[in-house]
Amino acid sequence: MNQRDDLSTALPTRRQLLRAAAAAASLALLPDAFGSPAMAAPRVAFLAPDAAAAAFARPDDTYYANMGLLEIRARMRSSLAGMSLADARVAVRAYDQAAVLAFTDAEIVAIRGVVERMQPLLEERAPLYARTPWSFIKLDDRAEGGMPHTRGPHIVLPRETAEHFAVMHQEMLEAGKLAVTPRGRDLLIHEQTHVLERQDPARFEPLFTDVFGFSRMTPAPANAWLSGHRCINPDGPDVAWAFPLAKIGGSGWVMPDVVLADLPAPRMPQDFQVIGVEVEKTAEGWKLVESDGVPKRRDLDQIRGYDAHFPFADEDFHPHEIAAVTLSHWILRDVPDLDARPLMPAVAAWARTALA
């Protein structure tokens, strides 16, 4: 889940995909001037609306099944008066499926172009990304609060973001700068990181624990209040992460989380509240610190030293998001003081092996 005002992706028809795949496969076999194989072209797919809608109904996907009524009201921008939780979960899935759109030809060309121009850099800095297929879904801006995110192996782009890619492509083309512009790369790498985190969680767990300092709670503690107010992050649905405040000069543990304000029809993402929920480790396992059934919590950005502990303060409400922000910058090297930022030597050491 990415709240940045950034760019996005586009999707071709199945016929176009088959054509492109055949062309890419044949090109990859051509030798270069020295007789060595050409660099493998990235595999880029754009789901047609029917395939995209089906991707939201996979039987192994528990995304909608874990949503609370408050979150569904925010997603559907409705109070859902009189609707049961079970019916609301069915309705919100249908709402998202109805929001699927087809990419325009201009969006497809633009997004594919950004991926293809990044491929040499990914081959050098993070070969795992270069080997991983790219798959895109386009949604109307009303779905998921208009934020880029991922579902399964797919990067989901709101309409406005996809349109931005096409506009950027045309502007850079007319200015003669298309081959050198870095615009749009950070968003795509950020979201593709979430795809990889979902595909191979064991690969990324040492980054979250050994480098960032989180501990996995098994199972994550919960209660009715938290389940009813939580906003599930499609890029980090696993909230079983505790951070030891001793690492930043405090005491105790917090579980970073995102909840919604208790309103009849909260807005998404305007009414998000990013919090640190107090948890404690006992002989029986992890427990919430509660008062009258309500977990004790505080604004995450008010916990002294928390933001400064990580390389970047944006989106530090889940280790998946911290990793996506950090690895995007590490791959692109687009920040002058990158190597001097907190934890970056350890991040780099992990990345050189894990992303090879």
C-alpha positions as CSV (number, residue, x, y, z in Angstrom):
1,M,0.0,0.0,0.0
2,N,1.6,3.2,-1.2
3,Q,0.2,6.6,-0.4
4,R,2.8,8.5,-2.5
5,D,1.7,10.7,-5.4
6,D,3.6,8.6,-7.9
7,L,3.2,6.8,-11.2
8,S,1.8,3.4,-12.3
9,T,1.3,0.7,-14.9
10,A,-0.8,-0.5,-17.9
11,L,-2.3,-3.7,-19.4
12,P,-2.5,-5.2,-22.9
13,T,-5.0,-7.7,-24.4
14,R,-4.2,-11.4,-24.3
15,R,-3.4,-11.3,-28.0
16,Q,-0.9,-8.5,-27.4
17,L,0.6,-10.4,-24.5
18,L,1.1,-13.6,-26.6
19,R,2.7,-11.5,-29.3
20,A,5.0,-9.7,-26.9
21,A,6.0,-12.9,-25.2
22,A,6.8,-14.6,-28.5
23,A,8.9,-11.6,-29.5
24,A,10.7,-11.4,-26.2
25,A,11.5,-15.1,-26.3
26,S,13.0,-14.9,-29.8
27,L,15.0,-11.7,-29.0
28,A,16.5,-13.3,-25.9
29,L,18.0,-16.0,-28.1
30,L,19.8,-13.5,-30.5
31,P,23.5,-13.1,-30.0
32,D,25.0,-9.7,-29.6
33,A,28.0,-8.4,-31.6
34,F,30.4,-10.6,-29.5
35,G,28.4,-13.8,-29.8
36,S,27.0,-13.8,-26.2
37,P,23.3,-14.0,-25.4
38,A,21.4,-10.8,-25.2
39,M,20.1,-9.7,-21.8
40,A,16.8,-11.4,-21.0
41,A,13.9,-9.1,-21.6
42,P,11.6,-8.6,-18.5
43,R,8.4,-10.5,-18.6
44,V,5.6,-8.0,-18.3
45,A,1.9,-8.8,-18.3
46,F,-1.2,-6.7,-18.1
47,L,-4.4,-8.5,-17.0
48,A,-7.5,-8.1,-19.0
49,P,-10.5,-6.9,-16.9
50,D,-12.0,-10.4,-16.6
51,A,-8.8,-12.0,-15.5
52,A,-8.2,-9.2,-13.1
53,A,-11.6,-9.6,-11.5
54,A,-11.0,-13.3,-11.2
55,A,-7.7,-12.5,-9.4
56,F,-9.7,-10.9,-6.6
57,A,-11.7,-14.1,-6.1
58,R,-9.0,-16.7,-5.5
59,P,-10.1,-19.3,-3.0
60,D,-6.8,-19.1,-1.1
61,D,-7.1,-15.3,-0.6
62,T,-8.3,-14.4,2.9
63,Y,-8.0,-10.6,2.3
64,Y,-11.8,-9.8,2.3
65,A,-12.6,-12.6,4.9
66,N,-10.6,-10.8,7.5
67,M,-12.0,-7.3,7.0
68,G,-14.2,-5.6,9.7
69,L,-17.3,-3.6,9.0
70,L,-15.7,-0.3,9.8
71,E,-13.0,-0.9,7.1
72,I,-15.6,-2.0,4.6
73,R,-17.6,1.1,5.1
74,A,-14.4,3.2,4.4
75,R,-13.6,1.1,1.3
76,M,-17.2,1.4,-0.1
77,R,-17.8,4.9,1.0
78,S,-21.1,3.9,2.6
79,S,-22.5,3.4,6.0
80,L,-23.9,0.0,4.9
81,A,-26.9,0.5,7.1
82,G,-28.4,-2.8,8.1
83,M,-25.9,-4.9,6.3
84,S,-24.3,-7.9,8.1
85,L,-20.6,-8.4,8.3
86,A,-20.8,-11.5,6.1
87,D,-22.8,-9.7,3.4
88,A,-20.5,-6.7,3.6
89,R,-17.5,-8.9,2.9
90,V,-19.2,-10.2,-0.2
91,A,-20.2,-6.7,-1.3
92,V,-16.7,-5.2,-0.9
93,R,-15.2,-8.0,-3.1
94,A,-17.8,-7.3,-5.8
95,Y,-17.1,-3.6,-5.4
96,D,-13.4,-4.0,-6.1
97,Q,-14.1,-6.5,-9.0
98,A,-16.5,-3.9,-10.6
99,A,-13.7,-1.3,-10.4
100,V,-11.3,-3.2,-12.7
101,L,-10.4,-1.3,-15.8
102,A,-8.5,-2.0,-19.0
103,F,-5.2,-0.3,-19.6
104,T,-5.0,2.0,-22.6
105,D,-2.4,1.3,-25.3
106,A,-0.5,4.5,-24.2
107,E,-0.4,3.3,-20.6
108,I,0.9,-0.1,-21.6
109,V,3.7,1.4,-23.7
110,A,4.7,3.8,-20.9
111,I,4.7,1.3,-18.1
112,R,6.4,-1.5,-20.1
113,G,9.0,1.1,-21.2
114,V,9.9,2.0,-17.6
115,V,10.3,-1.7,-16.7
116,E,12.4,-2.4,-19.8
117,R,14.7,0.5,-19.2
118,M,15.2,-0.6,-15.6
119,Q,16.2,-4.1,-16.5
120,P,19.9,-3.5,-16.8
121,L,20.0,-1.8,-13.4
122,L,18.0,-4.7,-11.9
123,E,20.3,-7.2,-13.4
124,E,23.2,-5.5,-11.8
125,R,21.8,-4.4,-8.4
126,A,19.1,-7.0,-7.7
127,P,18.9,-9.9,-10.1
128,L,16.0,-11.4,-8.2
129,Y,13.8,-8.5,-9.4
130,A,15.1,-8.9,-13.0
131,R,14.1,-12.6,-13.0
132,T,10.6,-12.0,-11.5
133,P,7.7,-11.4,-13.8
134,W,5.8,-8.2,-13.7
135,S,2.0,-8.3,-13.7
136,F,-0.4,-5.3,-13.6
137,I,-4.0,-4.7,-12.8
138,K,-5.7,-1.3,-13.2
139,L,-8.5,-0.2,-10.9
140,D,-10.8,2.8,-10.8
141,D,-9.6,5.4,-8.3
142,R,-12.5,4.7,-5.9
143,A,-11.1,1.3,-5.0
144,E,-8.5,0.8,-2.2
145,G,-8.6,4.5,-1.5
146,G,-6.9,5.2,-4.8
147,M,-3.6,3.8,-3.6
148,P,-1.2,1.6,-5.5
149,H,-0.9,-1.8,-3.9
150,T,-0.4,-5.5,-4.7
151,R,-2.6,-8.6,-4.7
152,G,-0.9,-12.0,-5.1
153,P,1.6,-11.6,-7.9
154,H,0.0,-8.5,-9.3
155,I,0.8,-4.8,-8.9
156,V,-2.5,-2.9,-8.7
157,L,-2.5,0.6,-10.1
158,P,-5.3,3.2,-9.7
159,R,-6.4,4.9,-12.9
160,E,-4.8,8.2,-12.1
161,T,-1.4,6.6,-11.6
162,A,-1.7,4.7,-14.9
163,E,-2.6,7.9,-16.6
164,H,0.4,9.7,-15.1
165,F,2.7,7.1,-16.6
166,A,1.3,7.7,-20.1
167,V,1.6,11.5,-19.6
168,M,5.1,11.2,-18.3
169,H,6.1,9.0,-21.3
170,Q,4.7,11.5,-23.8
171,E,6.4,14.5,-22.1
172,M,9.8,12.7,-21.9
173,L,9.4,11.5,-25.5
174,E,8.8,15.0,-26.8
175,A,11.7,16.4,-24.7
176,G,14.0,13.8,-26.1
177,K,14.7,12.5,-22.5
178,L,12.8,9.2,-22.5
179,A,16.0,7.1,-22.4
180,V,17.4,8.9,-19.4
181,T,14.4,9.8,-17.2
182,P,14.3,7.9,-13.8
183,R,10.7,8.8,-13.2
184,G,8.3,6.1,-12.2
185,R,10.9,3.5,-11.2
186,D,10.7,3.9,-7.4
187,L,6.9,3.1,-7.4
188,L,7.3,0.0,-9.5
189,I,10.2,-1.3,-7.4
190,H,8.3,-0.5,-4.2
191,E,5.3,-2.6,-5.3
192,Q,7.3,-5.4,-6.8
193,T,9.1,-5.7,-3.4
194,H,5.7,-6.5,-1.9
195,V,5.1,-9.2,-4.6
196,L,8.5,-10.8,-3.7
197,E,7.8,-10.5,0.1
198,R,4.5,-12.4,-0.5
199,Q,6.1,-15.1,-2.7
200,D,9.1,-15.8,-0.4
201,P,8.5,-14.6,3.1
202,A,11.4,-16.6,4.5
203,R,13.8,-14.7,2.3
204,F,12.8,-11.4,3.8
205,E,12.3,-12.4,7.5
206,P,16.0,-11.9,8.4
207,L,15.8,-8.4,7.1
208,F,12.8,-7.7,9.3
209,T,14.3,-9.3,12.4
210,D,18.1,-9.2,12.2
211,V,18.4,-5.8,10.5
212,F,15.2,-3.8,11.4
213,G,14.9,-5.3,14.9
214,F,11.3,-6.7,14.8
215,S,10.3,-9.9,16.5
216,R,7.7,-12.2,15.1
217,M,4.8,-12.9,17.5
218,T,3.3,-16.4,17.1
219,P,0.4,-15.9,17.1
220,A,-0.2,-12.2,17.0
221,P,-2.4,-11.0,19.9
222,A,-5.8,-9.6,19.1
223,N,-9.1,-8.6,20.6
224,A,-12.5,-7.5,19.4
225,W,-11.7,-3.8,19.4
226,L,-8.5,-4.1,17.4
227,S,-10.1,-6.5,14.9
228,G,-13.0,-4.2,14.4
229,H,-10.9,-1.1,13.9
230,R,-8.0,-2.4,11.9
231,C,-7.5,-1.5,8.3
232,I,-5.8,-4.5,6.6
233,N,-2.8,-3.6,4.5
234,P,-2.9,-5.7,1.3
235,D,0.9,-5.4,1.2
236,G,1.3,-6.4,4.8
237,P,-1.7,-8.4,6.1
238,D,0.5,-10.2,8.6
239,V,0.6,-7.9,11.6
240,A,2.5,-10.4,13.8
241,W,5.5,-8.0,14.4
242,A,6.6,-6.5,17.7
243,F,9.2,-3.8,18.0
244,P,11.4,-3.6,21.2
245,L,11.5,-0.1,22.4
246,A,14.7,-0.9,24.2
247,K,16.4,-0.5,20.8
248,I,15.5,3.2,20.9
249,G,16.1,4.0,24.5
250,G,12.7,3.0,25.9
251,S,11.1,-0.1,27.5
252,G,8.4,-2.5,26.5
253,W,7.1,-3.5,23.0
254,V,4.8,-2.1,20.4
255,M,3.0,-3.6,17.5
256,P,2.7,-1.1,14.6
257,D,-0.7,-1.1,13.1
258,V,-3.2,1.0,11.1
259,V,-6.7,1.5,12.4
260,L,-9.6,3.7,11.3
261,A,-11.4,6.4,13.2
262,D,-14.6,5.3,14.8
263,L,-17.0,7.1,12.4
264,P,-20.2,6.1,10.7
265,A,-18.5,6.2,7.3
266,P,-14.7,6.8,7.7
267,R,-12.7,7.9,4.7
268,M,-9.8,5.9,3.2
269,P,-7.0,6.9,3.6
270,Q,-7.9,10.3,5.2
271,D,-9.1,8.7,8.4
272,F,-6.2,6.3,8.9
273,Q,-4.5,6.3,12.3
274,V,-1.0,4.8,12.4
275,I,-0.4,3.6,15.9
276,G,1.9,1.5,18.1
277,V,-0.2,-1.0,20.1
278,E,1.4,-1.9,23.4
279,V,2.1,-5.7,23.7
280,E,3.9,-7.8,26.3
281,K,5.7,-11.1,26.1
282,T,4.6,-13.5,28.8
283,A,5.2,-17.2,29.6
284,E,1.9,-18.0,27.8
285,G,2.8,-15.9,24.7
286,W,2.2,-12.4,23.4
287,K,-0.6,-10.4,24.9
288,L,-2.1,-7.0,24.3
289,V,-1.9,-4.4,27.1
290,E,-5.5,-3.5,27.5
291,S,-7.8,-1.2,29.6
292,D,-11.5,-2.2,29.6
293,G,-11.1,-4.2,26.4
294,V,-9.4,-1.4,24.5
295,P,-5.7,-1.9,23.7
296,K,-3.3,0.8,25.0
297,R,-1.8,2.6,22.0
298,R,-0.2,5.8,20.9
299,D,0.5,7.5,17.6
300,L,3.5,5.8,16.0
301,D,5.2,9.0,15.0
302,Q,5.0,10.2,18.7
303,I,7.2,7.4,19.9
304,R,10.5,9.0,20.4
305,G,13.3,7.5,18.3
306,Y,11.1,5.2,16.3
307,D,11.2,7.0,13.0
308,A,14.9,7.8,13.3
309,H,15.7,4.1,13.9
310,F,15.0,3.2,10.3
311,P,16.7,4.4,7.1
312,F,13.5,6.2,6.0
313,A,10.6,7.4,8.1
314,D,7.9,7.2,5.5
315,E,5.6,4.2,5.8
316,D,7.3,2.6,8.8
317,F,4.1,1.1,10.1
318,H,5.0,-2.4,8.8
319,P,8.3,-4.2,8.1
320,H,7.0,-4.9,4.6
321,E,6.6,-1.2,3.9
322,I,9.9,-0.3,5.5
323,A,11.6,-2.9,3.3
324,A,9.8,-1.6,0.2
325,V,10.8,2.0,0.7
326,T,14.4,1.1,1.7
327,L,15.1,-1.4,-1.0
328,S,13.7,0.9,-3.7
329,H,16.3,3.5,-2.6
330,W,19.1,1.0,-2.3
331,I,18.5,-0.4,-5.8
332,L,18.1,3.0,-7.4
333,R,20.7,4.8,-5.3
334,D,18.7,8.0,-5.7
335,V,19.5,9.5,-2.2
336,P,22.8,11.3,-1.8
337,D,23.4,10.2,1.9
338,L,22.1,6.7,1.3
339,D,25.0,4.8,2.7
340,A,25.2,7.0,5.9
341,R,21.6,6.4,6.9
342,P,20.7,4.2,9.9
343,L,20.9,0.5,9.3
344,M,22.0,0.9,5.6
345,P,25.3,-1.1,5.9
346,A,23.3,-4.0,7.3
347,V,20.6,-3.6,4.7
348,A,23.2,-3.6,1.9
349,A,24.9,-6.7,3.3
350,W,21.6,-8.6,3.4
351,A,20.5,-7.3,-0.1
352,R,23.7,-8.3,-1.9
353,T,23.0,-11.9,-1.0
354,A,19.2,-12.2,-0.7
355,L,18.5,-10.3,-3.9
356,A,21.1,-12.0,-6.0
